[in-house]
Amino acid sequence: MKSTKVAIFDIDKTIIRSDSMFQFVHYGVRRYPWQVWRLPVIALHTVLFKAGFMTVEQVKRSYFQEIERMSEKDLEHFFDTRLRTSIFAEASVEMQHRKEAGYHVLLVTASPHAYMKYFNNFPGWIM
C-alpha cells in the first residue's frame, strides 16, 4: 500500500504575515478613497459579531462587500502588492523542503477565492 504524505498550511498568519481580510479592506480604501464610508459599517458589524449578534458569514460579507465590483486587474494587483509581498520567507522555505521530502503541499484558507487563486501561480503550491 502506497502512502501519501500531505503538508497543509493555512494562508492567513501562517504563509502571510496578517489576515488578508484586513489587508483587503485597507487596499480597497487606499485604492478607492470614496469607499472610506464602509469603515464605520465594518466596525459596527465587527462589534455586533463579537457581541454574538451577527454570524461570521454576515460580518465577512461586510468586509468583502466590494469584491464583486473589483476587476480581475484590481484583484491581481491586490495580490501582487499586498499578499505576495507579505509571504514569510521561512514559510516558502518550509513548503519547498516538504515538497522535496515527497509531501503534497496544500494551502487552505477561508478567504475569498477571488484573490487567493493567485497563489496557484507559485510552482508546486496547490490550493
CORLINLIN-V350789 format. One line per field, one symbol per residue. psi: psi as a letter, one per 30 degrees, with the letter a starting at -180 (. if undefined). burial: # if it has 16 or more other ideal C-beta (glycine too) atoms within 10 Angstrom, else .. A space follows every 10 residues. Layout:
# CORLINLIN-V350789
psi=???
burial=???
This chain:
# CORLINLIN-V350789
psi=kklkkkkkkk ekgeelfakf eeeeeeeeee eiffffffee eeeeeeeeee fgflleeeee eeegefeffk leeeeeeeee feeefgkkee eeeeeeeeef ggkkjkkllg lkfeffffff fkkfkk.
burial=........#. ##..##...# #.###.###. .......#.. .#..#...#. ...#....## .######..# ...###.##. .##...#... #..##..#.. ....#.#.#. ##.###.##. ....#..
